[in-house]
Amino acid sequence: MVYSQYHLNRRLQSFEKYLAPLLSLPHLAIALGLVFLFSDGSVFFVDSGLPRKGLSTLIIAIVIKEVPFFLLIFSAIGRQLPIKYWLLQGQALGYQDYRCWWFLVFPALLKQSRLALLAATAYTLSVVDVSSIVGPNIPELFAVSVYRWQTSFGVGDQAFAFWANALLLILLAVSVLILYGHEKLAHAGCKALATKGSRFYIGSINPVFKVWLPMLGLLTAMIVVVFALWSLDFNWHSDSFDFTQLTTRLWQYEWLFFALPLKNSLLIGLFSGLLGVAFALLALELQRQKGKYWPDYYWLLAIILPQLSMVLGWQILHIWSQGGYHSGWIVLSHLPFTFAYAYLVLKGPFQSVESRYELLAASFGYSPWQSWWQVRFRLLLPAIFTAFAITFSVSIAQYIPTLMLGAGRVTTITTEAVAIGSGSQQDLIALYVLLQSILPFMAFFVAALLARRFRGSMGGQDARDY
């Protein structure tokens, strides 16, 4: 619904550039930000009714975080579909804009976004860090229980963990059937409304979805500001907002404690992000040369299967191979996830590059490698920068692989933030969650600057040379 409003409005079709700050905030930061802002005893809303730990808080946080992700996915899918011509055809038949969208565009978008929906479902089934901090305690979520059994040395707990992971896979299979049934039901509903000419009331609530993105941006800014003020020892109980009392004392005290996790996060994120993008480009190029692309679910298994089940298998292999506990293993554990997201982001732009550019380069005497490097790679640079920013942020947010493969010996900002987030010292929580949010934001900011620069230079090169 949100994407339909921004696609139908020409002035708002460049909304992708506003997604960077929304995508950069990890799930943990959004969940704790909601608690800092809206739960009982929070900054602005004392009696809003949002619990500090509860299922409603967890659901709201995940929904807020996933909307920008789906907007990015829909935007990539929309560039591959003739949406403009479909809308023109519907308007020529006398249909209103929103009816054209829901009857012609929405079924195709829903079909193309199956894997993204499945990835979000798999994440929700196996999320542990956010669930353990803002999720309910009694009863706790199934993923939290599975993780507790996996890390327990009690009698029978490992057997419980094995069968619980098998149940997670069964739940995922049930979710696939539900998503498939939802897709068929949506298609049938749109077809019935289009053929019967029934009244379509969804157009009356379109303005609500048009303001979703600005409201989400305002919420993101409020979360960041509240975290920053808490980390700077702002006195929330004072009658006047005296910013002269802000101090960096907490940052100075904690520097010795977060310097190493910050360094580990940067190095692991850089290596796993770069390797993920490189392997995604290699996989796409090999498929292009063979003239056949494998189904996407082969490449995206890491994000469409429950993370807990996969990491448990990796941990067993790691122990069996007597691997050490160092950052190299953490990079390898992050690589399947960074590769999957890089492949998801790069496939559309990679396939949209016309092969005639490389043929033209070959006619000037360029070798196949020179043609790829000088033409295709340079045309893909804006998409590569965006893919790296996303993979870097994905690596920064990884909790289960880092903790289980590193056995707690390789600390990152995320593992420290989750450990501190379960406590009650709000200024310290704000400091570590702010650090966890700053790293992806800087990656998206630098990627946006580089993408704009190289997009402009390549545009000029295309005009002159081709």
N, C-alpha and C positions, 0 to 999 in steps of 0.2 A: 504494500500500500504506500509506504514512504517512497519507494523507488518510482512508483507510477507518477506521483505528484512532481517529483523533480525531473522526470524524463519528459513530461508533457509541457513543462514550463521552459521555454528556451533560455530565459535569463538564469535559470538554476541548473542547467545541464552540466555545468562544470563543477558539480558539487564534490567530485572526487578529491579535489585539493584540500577540502575541509575535513576529510576523514582521517588525516594523519594524527592529529592530537587525540582523536577518539580511539583509533586503533592502537595507539602507543600505550594507553593505560591498561595494565594487566587486570585480569579478573579479580585478583586479590585487592588491588588498589580501589577498584570500583566498589567491591563489597564492603571494605572497611570505610571507604568514603561515604557510602550510604549510612553506615552506622554512626560515623562522626557527625553527619549532618542531620539525620532524621530519626534516630532511635531515641529512646527515653534518656533524658539528661544530656542530649547532644548540644551542639553549638547554637543553632537557630530555632529548632523545633523541639520543645521539651516533651510534649505529649502527642506526638504524631501517630503513635500506635505501632510503629515499625520495631519489631523485637531486635535485641542485640544478637541473639542467636535464634534462628527460626527458619522454617521452610520458605516463608514468604520473602524474607530478606535474600535468601539464596536465589530464588527464582527471579526476583526483580533484578538482581545484580547480573545474572547470566543473560537475561533478555536484553538489558541495556548494553552489555558488551557485545552480544552477537549481532545486533542490528547493524552497526557499521561494517562488520565482517560480511554480512549478506549483501549489503549495499555495494561493497567492492566486488563481490562475486557476480551480482546481477549486472553491474556495470560492464564487467568483462564479457559476460554472456551477451548482453545487449549489443555490444560492438560486432558480434558475429551473426546477429539475426537482422533481417530486413524490417525492423520495427517501423521505420518511417513509412515504408511502402504499405505495410499492413494497416497503419493508421489512416493513410490517405485513401485506401480502398474502402475502409469502413466508413469514413466521413463521406465518401462519394455515394454510399448507399443510404446516407441520411442518419447514421448513428452518431450519438454524442461522443466526445473524446473519451470520457471515462468508460462508456460502454464498449467502445472499440478496444480499449486497453484490456478490459477484463474478458471479453469474448475472443479476442484474437491473439493478444500478446501474452497474457497471464498463463494460459495452458502451456505454451512453448517454454516460457521461463521456468515454470514449475518442473517440467520434464528435464530441462538441462541442469537444474540445480539439485538433482537427486543426491549426488555425492556430497555436496556441501551440507545438505540437511542431515545426511547420514553421519558426516564428520561431527557436526554439532551434537547430534544425539549420542554418539560414542563418547564425546568429551563429557557430556552431562552425566552419563552412566558411571564413569570412572573417575570423576574429579574428586580429589582428596584434600588439597590444600585449602581451597575456599570452603568446602563442606565442613572441615574440622574447625574452622574459625567462626563462620557465621551460620553454619547449618545447625539443625536441632541436635540436642544431646540425647534426649530420651523420646522416642528411639532414634539412635544415630542412623545416618544414611548407610546404605548397603556397601558403598565403596569404602567408607571409613572402616567398617567392620572387616572387610576383606583385607585392607592394608594392615589392620591391627593383627589379624591372624597370620598374615605373611611375615610379619616382623616379630612374632611371638615365638618363644621357645617352650611354651607349655605343651603338655601331652595332648596330642590330637589336633592342635591348632594348625599345623601344616596340612593335615588332611582336610580340615575345614577350608583352608585357603585354596587347595586344589579344586574341591567341589564348588566352592564359591566362584572361582574364576570360570569354571565350566558353566555355571548358572549365568554369569555375566555375558558369556557368548550366546547363551540361549535368549537372554533378554534383548541382546542386540539383534538376533534373528527375528524376534517378535516385533521389534521396532521397525525393521526393514519391511515386514509385512504390513504394519500399520501405515508407514509412509507410502507404500505402494497403493494401499487401499485408499488413503487420503487423496493421492494423485488421481486415481480413477474416479473417485467421488467428485472431486473438484472439476474434472473434465466433463463429467456427466451433468453436473449442475450448471456449468457455463453453457453447455450445448442446449440444455432444456430452456434456460432463460433466453437464449438467443433465438430459438425456434418458436417458442410460445409468445414472445414479446411481453413477458411479464415485467412488472415494475421492478426497478433496480434501485434500492434505497441507499446503496453504499456511496453514491455520489454526494449525498447530503452531509457526510462526515469527512469529505476530502480535506477541508481546511485543517482538521485536527492533525492529519499526517504531514501536511505541508510545514507545520511549525515543529515537527519532531526533531529535526536535525539542529535547528537553533537552540531548542530547549536542551538537547543532549550536549551541545557545546557549552551552554551556560552551566549545566551540571558538572561537566568536566572541569571547567575553570574554577567553580566553587570547591570541588574536591581538592584540586591542586593548591588553591589558596589556603584552605583550612589545614592541610598537611604542612604547608610551609610555615604558617603561623604557629601551629603547635610545636614544630621543631625549633622555632626561634623563641620559645618560652613566652608566648603571648599570654597575658592575663585575661582569661575569658570571663572572670567574675568581677572585673572592674566595671564601674558605671560608665567610664569614658574609654574610647579606643585610643589609648596612648601608645603610638607606635615607636616612640623614643625609648621605650623599655625593652625593645627587642634585643636579643643577645644571641650570639653564636656559641655560647658556652657549651651546649649539648653537642654540637658538631665537633668542637675541639676535644671534648672528653671522649667521644665515641670514635674519633678518627683512627686510633690504634686498633679498634675492634672491627671497623667496617672496611679498612684499607685492603686487607687480604681478600675478603669476599668480593669486594668491588673489582679488584684486579683479576680474580678468577672468573668473574662473570664477563668482564670485557674480553678476556682471551678466549674463553670457551665460546662466547657468542660470535666473535670474529671468525674463528676457525670453523665452527660448525655452520655458520651462515655462508661463508665463502665456499666451503666444500659442498653444501647443499645446492647452491646456485650453479656451481661448476658441474656437478653430476647431473643436475636437471637439464642443463644445456647439452651435455654429452648424450643423455638419453634421447632428447628430442632430435638431435642431429643424426644419430644412428638410425632412428626410425624414419627420418626424412630421406636419408640416403637409400634405405630399403624400400621406400615408397609405401610403407604400411605402418600405421600407428596402432599400438596395442590399446586395449580398453583402459580407461583411466583408473579403474579400481585396482589394476595390477600395481600401479605406481603409488597409489594413495592408501595402501593398506595400513600404513603407520597411523593415519588419522581417522580411519573408518573402523578400526578395531579397538576394543577397550585397552587403554594404556596399561592398566594394572596387570592384565593377563600377559601382554607382550613383555613388559619389563620383568615380570616374574620368570619367564623363560630365559630372558637374557641374563638375569642374575644367576640362575642355575648353571648356564653355560659358562659364565664368568668364574664362578666358584670351581667348576669342574676343570677349567683350563688353568686354574691357579693364577689368574690375572692379578696384577697389583691394583692398588687404590690410588690412582693419580688422575690428573686432568685429561690425559689422553683417552681413557676409557669413558669419561663423561662426554667428551666431544663425539666419540663413536655412538654413544647412546642417544645424543641429540640429533645425530645426522639423519636418521630415518624421518624424523619430523620436519627438519628444515628442508630436506629434499622434497618431501611431499608438498609442502606449502610453496616451495620455489617452482615445482612442476606445475602446480595449480595456477600460479600467477603467470608463468612464462609461456604456457602452451598456446594460449590465444594469440599474443603478439608474435610468437615464433612462427605460427602457421600463417599469419597475415602478411608476412614479408614476402613480396613477390620474387619468384626465382629468376625473373628476367634481369634483375639487378646484378646477380652473380653471373649470369650468362653474358651480360654486357661487360663485366669486369674480365671474364675469361677471354673475350674477344680482344681485349687490350693486352693480353699476354700474362695475366695474373694466374698463378697456380690455384688449385682448389682451396688450399689452406689460406693463401693470401686473399682470395675472394671472400672466404668466410670471415676472416679477421677484419678486413678493410671495409666490407660492405654489410654483411648480415649482423655481425657483432656490433658495429657502430650504430646501425639502425635500431638494435635492441637495447642500447645502453639505458634509455629512460626506464624501460621495463625491468632491466637487470638491477638498477639502483632501487627501484621499488621492491623487487623481490628480495634483495638483500636486507632492506630495512625490515621487511616482514619476517624473514627467517631469523634475523638477529633478535627481534622482539620475541619470537617463539622460543628461541634458545634461552633468553633471559628468564622467561616465565616457567621453564621446566622445573618441576619439583620432584616428582616421583623418580624419574631416571637418575637425577643427580643424587638423591638421597640413597637409593637402593644400590646403584652401581658404585657409588663413592663411599658407602657405609658410614656416612657422616664425617669422613676425613677430608673431603673436598667441599669446603663451604662456599656458597655463593650468596648474593644479596637476597635471592628468593628463599633459600633455605633458612637464612637468618631472619628474614621478614616473617615467615610462617611461624618460626619458633617464638619470636617476640610477640607476634600478633595474638597468640593465645593467652598472653598476659594482660595486665591491667594498666601498665605504664603508657599512657596515651601519647606523650611527647616522643618516647622512644619508638613506639609503633609508627607514628607519623614520619619520623626521620627515615626509617628503613624502607617504608612503603614509598616515600618520595624518591629515595635513591633508586628503587626498583622501577619507578615510572620515568625518571629522567633519562635513563639509558636508552630505552626504545624511542622516546621522544626526540632525543638528539639524533638517533639513526634516521628517523623519518624526516627530520628537518634537513639534515645534510643530503639525504637522498633526493628530497624535493628540489633543493638548490642545484644539485648536479644534474638532475633530470631536465630541469628547465634550461640549463646552460647547453647541454648536449642536444636537446630537442631543437633549440634554436639554431645551433651550428649545423646540425644535420639537415634542417629545413633549408638553409641557405645552400648547402652542398647539393641537395637534390635539385634545386632550381637551376643551379649553374651547370651541373655535370650530367644530369639525366633528362 
